[in-house]
Amino acid sequence: MIVSFFEAYWEIIKGKYEEGLFCSERHFQAELFHLLYSDKKFKKRYNLFVEPIIYDKEAALSQYQLQGIIPDMIATEKDRIVAIIELKYVPHGFVSFEKDIRNMARFYKAKDMGVQFYLRTDKKTGAWDYTRPFYLDKDIVLIYGLIGHNESYCITNPNEIWDEKYTALSMKPRYAQFIGAIDPVNEKTTFTSIISCG
């Protein structure tokens, strides 16, 4: 399952953070992308689309409140979207998580609706390739990787951010949350993961 790759590389991300190697959220994103795409097993099975604009040629996505959302990454396996990935990097501050959770939950809600997404481009025209749509996998997982102040609500209450209050879903989605908690008072970092794929 795709989550196992993120689990394996979260320890490497921790090491790179502790070496002071991330200068921005984009840098954090790029490093994680590089780790995943350097893994031959990952690359053989999955593709990553970075900051794709969610668009539909008939604007049908607006009815699902998905039009124009830009996830940090989307992972696909063949023609299925298997993960929506959001990353946050605010080691010196508190993590604002509500928008990320709400947007990811919108994808989860639409997984049984047969929605088509266009992520590839036509090499001849540069426009979207409408002959090769993607669909949300019925077992889609929401992956949230964050590095932030250890007193951020999403770090002190990691399971609660997936409740209906934030997701507007009647049940918790399948998710994996990777946490880098930065404690500036005690000058300590703690990296953990929470997997809830039931």
CYANA upper distance limits for C-alpha pairs under 8 A (distance plus 0.5 A):
  1 MET  CA      5 PHE  CA      8.25
  2 ILE  CA      6 PHE  CA      7.61
  2 ILE  CA     42 PHE  CA      8.49
  2 ILE  CA     82 VAL  CA      8.45
  2 ILE  CA     83 ALA  CA      8.35
  3 VAL  CA      7 GLU  CA      6.77
  3 VAL  CA    143 ILE  CA      8.27
  3 VAL  CA    176 ALA  CA      7.43
  4 SER  CA      8 ALA  CA      6.69
  5 PHE  CA      9 TYR  CA      6.88
  5 PHE  CA     36 LEU  CA      7.78
  5 PHE  CA     42 PHE  CA      7.84
  6 PHE  CA     10 TRP  CA      6.47
  6 PHE  CA     36 LEU  CA      8.45
  7 GLU  CA     11 GLU  CA      7.99
  7 GLU  CA    178 PHE  CA      8.41
  7 GLU  CA    193 SER  CA      7.82
  8 ALA  CA     12 ILE  CA      8.25
  9 TYR  CA     13 ILE  CA      6.74
  9 TYR  CA     32 LEU  CA      8.14
  9 TYR  CA     35 LEU  CA      7.57
  9 TYR  CA     36 LEU  CA      8.38
 10 TRP  CA     14 LYS  CA      6.68
 10 TRP  CA    178 PHE  CA      7.76
 10 TRP  CA    191 PHE  CA      8.29
 11 GLU  CA     15 GLY  CA      6.89
 11 GLU  CA    191 PHE  CA      8.07
 12 ILE  CA     16 LYS  CA      6.76
 13 ILE  CA     17 TYR  CA      6.60
 13 ILE  CA     31 GLU  CA      8.39
 13 ILE  CA     32 LEU  CA      7.82
 14 LYS  CA     18 GLU  CA      6.65
 14 LYS  CA    180 GLY  CA      7.85
 14 LYS  CA    191 PHE  CA      7.00
 15 GLY  CA     19 GLU  CA      6.78
 16 LYS  CA     20 GLY  CA      7.01
 16 LYS  CA     21 LEU  CA      6.02
 16 LYS  CA     22 PHE  CA      7.80
 17 TYR  CA     21 LEU  CA      6.20
 17 TYR  CA     22 PHE  CA      6.60
 22 PHE  CA     27 HIS  CA      6.20
 22 PHE  CA     28 PHE  CA      6.35
 23 CYS  CA     27 HIS  CA      6.73
 23 CYS  CA     28 PHE  CA      8.37
 24 SER  CA     28 PHE  CA      6.95
 24 SER  CA     89 TYR  CA      7.49
 25 GLU  CA     29 GLN  CA      6.69
 25 GLU  CA     87 LEU  CA      8.16
 25 GLU  CA     88 LYS  CA      6.95
 25 GLU  CA     89 TYR  CA      5.37
 25 GLU  CA     90 VAL  CA      8.12
 26 ARG  CA     30 ALA  CA      6.50
 27 HIS  CA     31 GLU  CA      6.63
 28 PHE  CA     32 LEU  CA      6.84
 28 PHE  CA     89 TYR  CA      7.73
 29 GLN  CA     33 PHE  CA      6.64
 29 GLN  CA     72 ASP  CA      8.39
 29 GLN  CA     87 LEU  CA      7.40
 30 ALA  CA     34 HIS  CA      6.56
 31 GLU  CA     35 LEU  CA      6.74
 32 LEU  CA     36 LEU  CA      6.77
 33 PHE  CA     37 TYR  CA      6.58
 33 PHE  CA     48 LEU  CA      8.50
 34 HIS  CA     38 SER  CA      6.41
 35 LEU  CA     39 ASP  CA      7.08
 36 LEU  CA     42 PHE  CA      6.87
 36 LEU  CA     43 LYS  CA      7.90
 37 TYR  CA     42 PHE  CA      7.23
 37 TYR  CA     43 LYS  CA      6.14
 38 SER  CA     43 LYS  CA      7.95
 39 ASP  CA     43 LYS  CA      6.69
 40 LYS  CA     44 LYS  CA      6.48
 41 LYS  CA     45 ARG  CA      7.04
 42 PHE  CA     46 TYR  CA      6.23
 43 LYS  CA     47 ASN  CA      6.98
 45 ARG  CA     77 GLU  CA      6.73
 46 TYR  CA     75 ALA  CA      6.94
 46 TYR  CA     76 THR  CA      6.01
 46 TYR  CA     77 GLU  CA      5.37
 46 TYR  CA     78 LYS  CA      8.01
 47 ASN  CA     75 ALA  CA      6.11
 47 ASN  CA     76 THR  CA      5.69
 47 ASN  CA     77 GLU  CA      7.01
 48 LEU  CA     73 MET  CA      6.90
 48 LEU  CA     74 ILE  CA      6.15
 48 LEU  CA     75 ALA  CA      5.11
 48 LEU  CA     76 THR  CA      6.91
 49 PHE  CA     73 MET  CA      5.96
 49 PHE  CA     74 ILE  CA      5.64
 49 PHE  CA     75 ALA  CA      6.98
 49 PHE  CA    119 LEU  CA      7.87
 50 VAL  CA     71 PRO  CA      8.22
 50 VAL  CA     72 ASP  CA      6.35
 50 VAL  CA     73 MET  CA      4.99
 50 VAL  CA     74 ILE  CA      7.15
 51 GLU  CA     70 ILE  CA      5.95
 51 GLU  CA     71 PRO  CA      5.90
 51 GLU  CA     72 ASP  CA      5.10
 51 GLU  CA     73 MET  CA      5.98
 51 GLU  CA     74 ILE  CA      8.26
 52 PRO  CA     70 ILE  CA      6.10
 52 PRO  CA     71 PRO  CA      7.08
 52 PRO  CA     72 ASP  CA      8.07
 52 PRO  CA     73 MET  CA      7.64
 52 PRO  CA     74 ILE  CA      8.02
 52 PRO  CA    119 LEU  CA      7.32
 53 ILE  CA     68 GLY  CA      6.28
 53 ILE  CA     69 ILE  CA      6.71
 53 ILE  CA     70 ILE  CA      5.48
 53 ILE  CA     71 PRO  CA      8.28
 54 ILE  CA     66 LEU  CA      7.37
 54 ILE  CA     67 GLN  CA      6.16
 54 ILE  CA     68 GLY  CA      5.67
 54 ILE  CA     69 ILE  CA      6.10
 54 ILE  CA     70 ILE  CA      6.80
 54 ILE  CA    117 PHE  CA      7.50
 54 ILE  CA    118 TYR  CA      7.98
 54 ILE  CA    119 LEU  CA      8.31
 55 TYR  CA     59 ALA  CA      7.64
 55 TYR  CA     61 LEU  CA      7.63
 55 TYR  CA     67 GLN  CA      6.26
 55 TYR  CA     68 GLY  CA      6.77
 55 TYR  CA    117 PHE  CA      7.33
 55 TYR  CA    118 TYR  CA      7.22
 56 ASP  CA     60 ALA  CA      6.82
 56 ASP  CA     61 LEU  CA      6.66
 56 ASP  CA     67 GLN  CA      8.00
 56 ASP  CA    116 GLN  CA      7.96
 56 ASP  CA    117 PHE  CA      6.83
 56 ASP  CA    118 TYR  CA      7.22
 59 ALA  CA     67 GLN  CA      7.86
 60 ALA  CA     64 TYR  CA      8.24
 61 LEU  CA     65 GLN  CA      6.90
 61 LEU  CA     66 LEU  CA      5.85
 61 LEU  CA     67 GLN  CA      5.56
 61 LEU  CA    115 VAL  CA      8.10
 62 SER  CA     66 LEU  CA      6.32
 62 SER  CA     67 GLN  CA      5.48
 64 TYR  CA    106 ARG  CA      7.75
 64 TYR  CA    110 ALA  CA      7.24
 65 GLN  CA    106 ARG  CA      7.41
 66 LEU  CA    103 ASN  CA      8.22
 66 LEU  CA    106 ARG  CA      7.19
 66 LEU  CA    107 PHE  CA      7.69
 69 ILE  CA    103 ASN  CA      7.67
 71 PRO  CA     84 ILE  CA      7.30
 71 PRO  CA     85 ILE  CA      6.94
 71 PRO  CA     86 GLU  CA      6.58
 71 PRO  CA    104 MET  CA      8.45
 72 ASP  CA     85 ILE  CA      6.41
 72 ASP  CA     86 GLU  CA      5.62
 72 ASP  CA     87 LEU  CA      7.09
 73 MET  CA     84 ILE  CA      6.82
 73 MET  CA     85 ILE  CA      5.50
 73 MET  CA     86 GLU  CA      7.20
 74 ILE  CA     81 ILE  CA      7.36
 74 ILE  CA     82 VAL  CA      8.30
 74 ILE  CA     83 ALA  CA      6.36
 74 ILE  CA     84 ILE  CA      5.39
 74 ILE  CA     85 ILE  CA      6.47
 75 ALA  CA     81 ILE  CA      6.39
 75 ALA  CA     82 VAL  CA      6.25
 75 ALA  CA     83 ALA  CA      5.54
 75 ALA  CA     84 ILE  CA      7.06
 75 ALA  CA     85 ILE  CA      8.16
 76 THR  CA     80 ARG  CA      5.92
 76 THR  CA     81 ILE  CA      4.86
 76 THR  CA     82 VAL  CA      5.87
 76 THR  CA     83 ALA  CA      7.53
 77 GLU  CA     81 ILE  CA      6.98
 77 GLU  CA     82 VAL  CA      7.00
 79 ASP  CA    132 ARG  CA      8.20
 79 ASP  CA    133 PRO  CA      7.35
 79 ASP  CA    134 PHE  CA      5.26
 79 ASP  CA    135 TYR  CA      6.87
 80 ARG  CA    134 PHE  CA      5.88
 80 ARG  CA    135 TYR  CA      5.38
 80 ARG  CA    136 LEU  CA      6.12
 80 ARG  CA    137 ASP  CA      5.86
 81 ILE  CA    134 PHE  CA      6.96
 81 ILE  CA    135 TYR  CA      6.35
 81 ILE  CA    136 LEU  CA      5.24
 81 ILE  CA    137 ASP  CA      6.00
 81 ILE  CA    140 ILE  CA      7.45
 82 VAL  CA    136 LEU  CA      7.21
 82 VAL  CA    137 ASP  CA      5.90
 82 VAL  CA    139 ASP  CA      7.49
 82 VAL  CA    140 ILE  CA      5.09
 82 VAL  CA    141 VAL  CA      6.85
 83 ALA  CA    140 ILE  CA      5.88
 83 ALA  CA    141 VAL  CA      5.36
 83 ALA  CA    142 LEU  CA      6.14
 83 ALA  CA    143 ILE  CA      7.20
 84 ILE  CA    104 MET  CA      7.06
 84 ILE  CA    107 PHE  CA      8.35
 84 ILE  CA    140 ILE  CA      8.21
 84 ILE  CA    141 VAL  CA      7.20
 84 ILE  CA    142 LEU  CA      5.58
 84 ILE  CA    143 ILE  CA      6.59
 85 ILE  CA    142 LEU  CA      6.68
 85 ILE  CA    143 ILE  CA      5.22
 85 ILE  CA    144 TYR  CA      6.45
 85 ILE  CA    145 GLY  CA      8.26
 86 GLU  CA    100 ASP  CA      7.25
 86 GLU  CA    143 ILE  CA      6.88
 86 GLU  CA    144 TYR  CA      5.55
 86 GLU  CA    145 GLY  CA      6.88
 87 LEU  CA    144 TYR  CA      6.40
 87 LEU  CA    145 GLY  CA      5.23
 87 LEU  CA    146 LEU  CA      6.03
 88 LYS  CA     95 VAL  CA      7.80
 88 LYS  CA    145 GLY  CA      6.88
 88 LYS  CA    146 LEU  CA      5.02
 88 LYS  CA    147 ILE  CA      6.68
 88 LYS  CA    148 GLY  CA      8.19
 89 TYR  CA     95 VAL  CA      8.43
 89 TYR  CA    146 LEU  CA      6.37
 89 TYR  CA    147 ILE  CA      5.42
 89 TYR  CA    148 GLY  CA      6.69
 90 VAL  CA     94 PHE  CA      7.20
 90 VAL  CA     95 VAL  CA      6.88
 90 VAL  CA    147 ILE  CA      6.53
 90 VAL  CA    148 GLY  CA      5.26
 90 VAL  CA    149 HIS  CA      7.70
 91 PRO  CA    147 ILE  CA      6.10
 91 PRO  CA    148 GLY  CA      4.57
 91 PRO  CA    149 HIS  CA      6.10
 91 PRO  CA    181 ALA  CA      8.41
 91 PRO  CA    182 ILE  CA      6.56
 92 HIS  CA    148 GLY  CA      7.13
 92 HIS  CA    149 HIS  CA      6.66
 92 HIS  CA    182 ILE  CA      8.26
 92 HIS  CA    184 PRO  CA      8.35
 93 GLY  CA    148 GLY  CA      6.58
 93 GLY  CA    149 HIS  CA      5.73
 94 PHE  CA    148 GLY  CA      6.51
 94 PHE  CA    149 HIS  CA      5.71
 94 PHE  CA    151 GLU  CA      7.73
 94 PHE  CA    152 SER  CA      5.52
 95 VAL  CA    146 LEU  CA      8.45
 95 VAL  CA    148 GLY  CA      6.33
 95 VAL  CA    149 HIS  CA      7.59
 95 VAL  CA    152 SER  CA      6.22
 95 VAL  CA    153 TYR  CA      8.19
 95 VAL  CA    154 CYS  CA      7.70
 97 PHE  CA    101 ILE  CA      6.75
 97 PHE  CA    154 CYS  CA      7.38
 98 GLU  CA    102 ARG  CA      6.60
 98 GLU  CA    161 ILE  CA      8.42
 98 GLU  CA    166 TYR  CA      6.94
 99 LYS  CA    103 ASN  CA      6.58
100 ASP  CA    104 MET  CA      6.66
101 ILE  CA    105 ALA  CA      6.54
101 ILE  CA    161 ILE  CA      7.91
101 ILE  CA    162 TRP  CA      7.73
101 ILE  CA    166 TYR  CA      7.20
101 ILE  CA    167 THR  CA      6.73
102 ARG  CA    106 ARG  CA      6.91
102 ARG  CA    166 TYR  CA      6.66
102 ARG  CA    167 THR  CA      5.54
102 ARG  CA    168 ALA  CA      8.08
103 ASN  CA    107 PHE  CA      7.49
104 MET  CA    108 TYR  CA      7.11
104 MET  CA    142 LEU  CA      6.97
105 ALA  CA    109 LYS  CA      6.59
105 ALA  CA    142 LEU  CA      8.43
105 ALA  CA    167 THR  CA      5.91
105 ALA  CA    168 ALA  CA      8.11
105 ALA  CA    169 LEU  CA      7.70
105 ALA  CA    173 PRO  CA      7.92
106 ARG  CA    110 ALA  CA      6.85
106 ARG  CA    167 THR  CA      8.32
107 PHE  CA    111 LYS  CA      6.83
107 PHE  CA    136 LEU  CA      8.19
108 TYR  CA    140 ILE  CA      7.50
108 TYR  CA    141 VAL  CA      8.48
108 TYR  CA    142 LEU  CA      8.33
108 TYR  CA    173 PRO  CA      7.35
109 LYS  CA    169 LEU  CA      7.68
110 ALA  CA    114 GLY  CA      8.19
110 ALA  CA    115 VAL  CA      7.49
110 ALA  CA    136 LEU  CA      8.12
111 LYS  CA    115 VAL  CA      7.92
111 LYS  CA    135 TYR  CA      8.39
111 LYS  CA    136 LEU  CA      5.52
111 LYS  CA    137 ASP  CA      6.87
111 LYS  CA    138 LYS  CA      6.24
111 LYS  CA    140 ILE  CA      8.02
112 ASP  CA    136 LEU  CA      8.19
112 ASP  CA    138 LYS  CA      6.98
114 GLY  CA    135 TYR  CA      7.14
114 GLY  CA    136 LEU  CA      7.95
115 VAL  CA    135 TYR  CA      6.61
115 VAL  CA    136 LEU  CA      7.62
116 GLN  CA    133 PRO  CA      6.22
116 GLN  CA    134 PHE  CA      6.11
116 GLN  CA    135 TYR  CA      5.79
116 GLN  CA    136 LEU  CA      8.38
117 PHE  CA    133 PRO  CA      5.96
117 PHE  CA    134 PHE  CA      5.46
117 PHE  CA    135 TYR  CA      6.81
118 TYR  CA    128 TRP  CA      6.94
118 TYR  CA    129 ASP  CA      7.25
118 TYR  CA    130 TYR  CA      7.01
118 TYR  CA    132 ARG  CA      7.68
118 TYR  CA    133 PRO  CA      5.66
118 TYR  CA    134 PHE  CA      6.72
119 LEU  CA    128 TRP  CA      7.55
119 LEU  CA    129 ASP  CA      8.16
119 LEU  CA    133 PRO  CA      7.98
119 LEU  CA    134 PHE  CA      7.90
120 ARG  CA    128 TRP  CA      6.54
120 ARG  CA    129 ASP  CA      6.09
120 ARG  CA    132 ARG  CA      7.91
121 THR  CA    126 GLY  CA      6.17
121 THR  CA    127 ALA  CA      5.98
121 THR  CA    128 TRP  CA      4.84
121 THR  CA    129 ASP  CA      5.29
122 ASP  CA    126 GLY  CA      5.66
122 ASP  CA    127 ALA  CA      6.03
122 ASP  CA    128 TRP  CA      6.22
122 ASP  CA    129 ASP  CA      5.18
123 LYS  CA    127 ALA  CA      8.47
129 ASP  CA    133 PRO  CA      8.22
136 LEU  CA    140 ILE  CA      7.22
139 ASP  CA    174 ARG  CA      8.07
140 ILE  CA    174 ARG  CA      7.51
141 VAL  CA    173 PRO  CA      8.02
141 VAL  CA    174 ARG  CA      5.48
141 VAL  CA    175 TYR  CA      5.61
141 VAL  CA    176 ALA  CA      7.65
141 VAL  CA    197 CYS  CA      7.73
142 LEU  CA    173 PRO  CA      8.04
142 LEU  CA    174 ARG  CA      6.80
142 LEU  CA    175 TYR  CA      5.00
142 LEU  CA    176 ALA  CA      6.77
143 ILE  CA    175 TYR  CA      6.23
143 ILE  CA    176 ALA  CA      5.35
143 ILE  CA    177 GLN  CA      6.38
143 ILE  CA    178 PHE  CA      8.29
144 TYR  CA    175 TYR  CA      8.19
144 TYR  CA    176 ALA  CA      6.80
144 TYR  CA    177 GLN  CA      5.24
144 TYR  CA    178 PHE  CA      6.62
145 GLY  CA    177 GLN  CA      6.32
145 GLY  CA    178 PHE  CA      5.02
145 GLY  CA    179 ILE  CA      6.57
146 LEU  CA    177 GLN  CA      8.41
146 LEU  CA    178 PHE  CA      6.74
146 LEU  CA    179 ILE  CA      5.73
146 LEU  CA    180 GLY  CA      6.50
147 ILE  CA    179 ILE  CA      6.52
147 ILE  CA    180 GLY  CA      4.75
147 ILE  CA    181 ALA  CA      6.56
147 ILE  CA    182 ILE  CA      7.68
148 GLY  CA    152 SER  CA      7.54
148 GLY  CA    180 GLY  CA      6.80
148 GLY  CA    181 ALA  CA      6.09
148 GLY  CA    182 ILE  CA      6.25
149 HIS  CA    181 ALA  CA      6.30
149 HIS  CA    182 ILE  CA      5.35
149 HIS  CA    183 ASP  CA      6.72
149 HIS  CA    184 PRO  CA      8.10
150 ASN  CA    155 ILE  CA      6.65
150 ASN  CA    156 THR  CA      7.57
150 ASN  CA    181 ALA  CA      4.92
150 ASN  CA    182 ILE  CA      5.51
150 ASN  CA    183 ASP  CA      5.82
151 GLU  CA    155 ILE  CA      7.09
151 GLU  CA    156 THR  CA      6.56
151 GLU  CA    183 ASP  CA      8.47
152 SER  CA    156 THR  CA      6.76
153 TYR  CA    157 ASN  CA      6.10
153 TYR  CA    158 PRO  CA      7.90
154 CYS  CA    158 PRO  CA      5.33
154 CYS  CA    159 ASN  CA      8.49
154 CYS  CA    160 GLU  CA      8.28
154 CYS  CA    161 ILE  CA      6.72
155 ILE  CA    179 ILE  CA      7.39
155 ILE  CA    181 ALA  CA      7.35
157 ASN  CA    161 ILE  CA      7.50
158 PRO  CA    162 TRP  CA      8.38
158 PRO  CA    177 GLN  CA      8.27
159 ASN  CA    163 ASP  CA      8.02
161 ILE  CA    165 LYS  CA      8.38
161 ILE  CA    166 TYR  CA      6.64
161 ILE  CA    167 THR  CA      8.36
162 TRP  CA    166 TYR  CA      6.93
162 TRP  CA    167 THR  CA      6.64
162 TRP  CA    172 LYS  CA      6.36
162 TRP  CA    173 PRO  CA      7.73
163 ASP  CA    167 THR  CA      6.65
163 ASP  CA    168 ALA  CA      8.26
163 ASP  CA    169 LEU  CA      7.97
163 ASP  CA    171 MET  CA      7.87
163 ASP  CA    172 LYS  CA      6.51
164 GLU  CA    168 ALA  CA      5.08
164 GLU  CA    169 LEU  CA      5.51
164 GLU  CA    170 SER  CA      6.41
164 GLU  CA    171 MET  CA      7.43
164 GLU  CA    172 LYS  CA      7.82
169 LEU  CA    173 PRO  CA      8.32
173 PRO  CA    197 CYS  CA      8.21
174 ARG  CA    196 SER  CA      6.25
174 ARG  CA    197 CYS  CA      4.87
174 ARG  CA    198 GLY  CA      6.80
175 TYR  CA    195 ILE  CA      6.75
175 TYR  CA    196 SER  CA      5.83
175 TYR  CA    197 CYS  CA      6.28
176 ALA  CA    193 SER  CA      7.74
176 ALA  CA    194 ILE  CA      6.22
176 ALA  CA    195 ILE  CA      4.89
176 ALA  CA    196 SER  CA      6.52
176 ALA  CA    197 CYS  CA      7.80
177 GLN  CA    193 SER  CA      6.15
177 GLN  CA    194 ILE  CA      5.60
177 GLN  CA    195 ILE  CA      6.87
178 PHE  CA    191 PHE  CA      8.02
178 PHE  CA    192 THR  CA      6.55
178 PHE  CA    193 SER  CA      4.88
178 PHE  CA    194 ILE  CA      6.94
179 ILE  CA    190 THR  CA      8.39
179 ILE  CA    191 PHE  CA      6.00
179 ILE  CA    192 THR  CA      5.74
179 ILE  CA    193 SER  CA      6.40
180 GLY  CA    189 THR  CA      7.37
180 GLY  CA    190 THR  CA      6.29
180 GLY  CA    191 PHE  CA      4.88
180 GLY  CA    192 THR  CA      7.14
181 ALA  CA    189 THR  CA      6.12
181 ALA  CA    190 THR  CA      5.63
181 ALA  CA    191 PHE  CA      6.70
182 ILE  CA    187 GLU  CA      8.08
182 ILE  CA    188 LYS  CA      6.73
182 ILE  CA    189 THR  CA      5.21
182 ILE  CA    190 THR  CA      7.21
183 ASP  CA    187 GLU  CA      6.01
183 ASP  CA    188 LYS  CA      5.61
183 ASP  CA    189 THR  CA      6.53
184 PRO  CA    188 LYS  CA      7.23
